[in-house]
Amino acid sequence: MNSIFSNTKEAFSLKSNFELSRAQFLFKIIENKTLVKIFTFLTKIALKIYLPVTPIIKMSVFNHFCGGISELDCIPIIKKMYQKKVSSVLDFSTEAFNSEEEFDNCYDKKLSIIEFVKNRTEIPFTVFKPTCLGSIDLFKKKTNGETLNEDENILWNKVVLRFERVCQKAFENDIKVLIDAEEVFIQKAIDDLAILMMLKFNKKKPIVFNTVQMYRWDRLEYLKILLNDKNINDITFGFKLVRGAYMEKERLTAKSLNIKSPICESKLETDVNFDSGLDFVFENLNRISLVCGSHNEESVIKIMNIMKEMNIDNNDQKIWFGQLYGMSDNITYNLADKGYNTFKILPFGPVRNLMPYLIRRAEENTSVKGQTGRELQLIINEKRRRYLEKS
Ligand SMILES: Cc1cc2nc3c(=O)[nH]c(=O)nc-3n(C[C@H](O)[C@H](O)[C@H](O)COP(=O)(O)OP(=O)(O)OC[C@H]3O[C@@H](n4cnc5c(N)ncnc54)[C@H](O)[C@@H]3O)c2cc1C
């Protein structure tokens, strides 16, 4: 598509020739399903038996998709991106936590990130995955409306407190909080907590943003019910609209339980639902702030068109665009160049902890038809442009 997103000079202005070639190499591998499977399998084994593969992973896929091991490692990237008016959202790797000690550690880490982020205009948001602050079992029971026993109640109150204190600290430092969405079997508990946080902290302006996965066919109705709820009419809602990342798992779960899948039946249905979600948000923009978390050019163009029709300034603080670091630079940097509010999610943490995230990126890019091809073509175009410019 020939659009503002075809401008590869702007898109890759921060990438050296070496980084471009590395990205080309990575996406070339990612394009091949069999290679991804083989590499994933070998990496898992190598890490399990402690073969010294970490430096290779770090120099290749890690450095492409992640900011570093610590917050401080990320600073050069954060500064460079901000020179291009792209903000950062630091995302500490938190996968598969399941003990109270791990939840407490993660909670401490989230607080320390807010401490690190405060007064840095380059980092306007913080983010957390709900199940890094509490057990999946508890989220599941709350989602199912089950009565908790005394011990579980104590633990659940701790989860609520962790949520509240993270949001409170963000609120005190004027940092917006993105609460990630997860799988349907725990999502209602997350949604309810997110709304509780909005009721506390979104009175004057949007601080807390809940994530709405539009690959779920029931989400538009969910948004409508919330906006019609008379008990929550004095806050600004913060919503991060995404398509959703757990499609295969959700479908398998539904199949194994012999229930209707919560996911739209086709990609087209998801796209239509996503568009309807966007229309709904803009019809209610007096009460909603939007983060669009998407690598889909059509979705982003749709928002740009609506903003133009509604005479909304490109840099209106009510509308943000987010992409993952290492992906869709053509969207992020070209949007930022035109003055739109954009950020990159910048994952960081020990290489070993980030492996599930990196494997997901590889699998996602392999399974999303066209995404890798698009990334590759843009990289090739930019290499050609640089070559012609030099010669
Ligand atoms: C900043 C940011 C934050 C994010 N936060 C979250 C989060 O908190 N929770 C979360 O779940 N995900 C999150 N995601 C991931 C997101 O949900 C998508 O998986 C990812 O962005 C790909 O969708 P897309 O709109 O970018 O691109 P597209 O390539 O247009 O869409 C791909 C998506 O379409 C849907 N899809 C694909 N095939 C089908 C099909 N056959 N039937 C129905 N639907 C289909 C799936 O959701 C798939 O991921 C986030 C993404 C970004 C960029």
Ligand as a Chemical Component Dictionary entry (heavy atoms), coordinates in Angstrom:
data_LIG
# 
_chem_comp.id                   LIG 
_chem_comp.type                 NON-POLYMER 
_chem_comp.pdbx_formal_charge   0 
_chem_comp.three_letter_code    LIG 
# 
loop_
_chem_comp_atom.comp_id 
_chem_comp_atom.atom_id 
_chem_comp_atom.alt_atom_id 
_chem_comp_atom.type_symbol 
_chem_comp_atom.charge 
_chem_comp_atom.model_Cartn_x 
_chem_comp_atom.model_Cartn_y 
_chem_comp_atom.model_Cartn_z 
_chem_comp_atom.pdbx_ordinal 
LIG C1  C1  C 0 0.972   -1.886  22.114 1  
LIG C2  C2  C 0 0.328   -3.236  22.089 2  
LIG C3  C3  C 0 -0.239  -3.749  23.250 3  
LIG C4  C4  C 0 -0.833  -5.015  23.239 4  
LIG N1  N1  N 0 -1.428  -5.497  24.375 5  
LIG C5  C5  C 0 -2.108  -6.664  24.341 6  
LIG C6  C6  C 0 -2.806  -7.153  25.483 7  
LIG O1  O1  O 0 -2.792  -6.542  26.553 8  
LIG N2  N2  N 0 -3.485  -8.323  25.370 9  
LIG C7  C7  C 0 -3.539  -9.029  24.192 10 
LIG O2  O2  O 0 -4.220  -10.069 24.133 11 
LIG N3  N3  N 0 -2.850  -8.613  23.104 12 
LIG C8  C8  C 0 -2.149  -7.457  23.150 13 
LIG N4  N4  N 0 -1.472  -7.033  22.038 14 
LIG C9  C9  C 0 -1.352  -7.919  20.848 15 
LIG C10 C10 C 0 -2.538  -7.724  19.922 16 
LIG O3  O3  O 0 -3.689  -8.195  20.564 17 
LIG C11 C11 C 0 -2.395  -8.475  18.593 18 
LIG O4  O4  O 0 -2.181  -9.838  18.840 19 
LIG C12 C12 C 0 -1.292  -8.015  17.707 20 
LIG O5  O5  O 0 -1.076  -6.640  17.803 21 
LIG C13 C13 C 0 -1.640  -8.357  16.245 22 
LIG O6  O6  O 0 -2.814  -7.669  15.846 23 
LIG P1  P1  P 0 -2.752  -6.364  14.926 24 
LIG O7  O7  O 0 -3.969  -5.533  15.107 25 
LIG O8  O8  O 0 -1.491  -5.677  15.215 26 
LIG O9  O9  O 0 -2.565  -6.927  13.463 27 
LIG P2  P2  P 0 -3.319  -7.853  12.425 28 
LIG O10 O10 O 0 -2.206  -8.551  11.747 29 
LIG O11 O11 O 0 -4.261  -7.080  11.575 30 
LIG O12 O12 O 0 -4.180  -8.878  13.249 31 
LIG C14 C14 C 0 -3.738  -10.100 13.721 32 
LIG C15 C15 C 0 -4.723  -10.456 14.807 33 
LIG O13 O13 O 0 -6.032  -10.676 14.222 34 
LIG C16 C16 C 0 -6.715  -11.697 14.923 35 
LIG N5  N5  N 0 -6.934  -12.822 14.005 36 
LIG C17 C17 C 0 -6.032  -13.381 13.163 37 
LIG N6  N6  N 0 -6.561  -14.425 12.492 38 
LIG C18 C18 C 0 -7.842  -14.525 12.911 39 
LIG C19 C19 C 0 -8.903  -15.431 12.618 40 
LIG N7  N7  N 0 -8.752  -16.429 11.734 41 
LIG N8  N8  N 0 -10.087 -15.262 13.254 42 
LIG C20 C20 C 0 -10.260 -14.268 14.146 43 
LIG N9  N9  N 0 -9.309  -13.383 14.472 44 
LIG C21 C21 C 0 -8.094  -13.507 13.873 45 
LIG C22 C22 C 0 -5.803  -12.094 16.083 46 
LIG O14 O14 O 0 -6.158  -11.302 17.177 47 
LIG C23 C23 C 0 -4.408  -11.728 15.575 48 
LIG O15 O15 O 0 -3.499  -11.477 16.607 49 
LIG C24 C24 C 0 -0.855  -5.777  22.042 50 
LIG C25 C25 C 0 -0.272  -5.252  20.876 51 
LIG C26 C26 C 0 0.317   -4.010  20.886 52 
LIG C27 C27 C 0 0.936   -3.501  19.630 53 
# 
loop_
_chem_comp_bond.comp_id 
_chem_comp_bond.atom_id_1 
_chem_comp_bond.atom_id_2 
_chem_comp_bond.value_order 
_chem_comp_bond.pdbx_ordinal 
LIG C1  C2  SING 1  
LIG C2  C3  SING 2  
LIG C2  C26 DOUB 3  
LIG C3  C4  DOUB 4  
LIG C4  N1  SING 5  
LIG C4  C24 SING 6  
LIG N1  C5  DOUB 7  
LIG C5  C6  SING 8  
LIG C5  C8  SING 9  
LIG C6  O1  DOUB 10 
LIG C6  N2  SING 11 
LIG N2  C7  SING 12 
LIG C7  O2  DOUB 13 
LIG C7  N3  SING 14 
LIG N3  C8  DOUB 15 
LIG C8  N4  SING 16 
LIG N4  C9  SING 17 
LIG N4  C24 SING 18 
LIG C9  C10 SING 19 
LIG C10 O3  SING 20 
LIG C10 C11 SING 21 
LIG C11 O4  SING 22 
LIG C11 C12 SING 23 
LIG C12 O5  SING 24 
LIG C12 C13 SING 25 
LIG C13 O6  SING 26 
LIG O6  P1  SING 27 
LIG P1  O7  DOUB 28 
LIG P1  O8  SING 29 
LIG P1  O9  SING 30 
LIG O9  P2  SING 31 
LIG P2  O10 DOUB 32 
LIG P2  O11 SING 33 
LIG P2  O12 SING 34 
LIG O12 C14 SING 35 
LIG C14 C15 SING 36 
LIG C15 O13 SING 37 
LIG C15 C23 SING 38 
LIG O13 C16 SING 39 
LIG C16 N5  SING 40 
LIG C16 C22 SING 41 
LIG N5  C17 SING 42 
LIG N5  C21 SING 43 
LIG C17 N6  DOUB 44 
LIG N6  C18 SING 45 
LIG C18 C19 SING 46 
LIG C18 C21 DOUB 47 
LIG C19 N7  SING 48 
LIG C19 N8  DOUB 49 
LIG N8  C20 SING 50 
LIG C20 N9  DOUB 51 
LIG N9  C21 SING 52 
LIG C22 O14 SING 53 
LIG C22 C23 SING 54 
LIG C23 O15 SING 55 
LIG C24 C25 DOUB 56 
LIG C25 C26 SING 57 
LIG C26 C27 SING 58 
# 
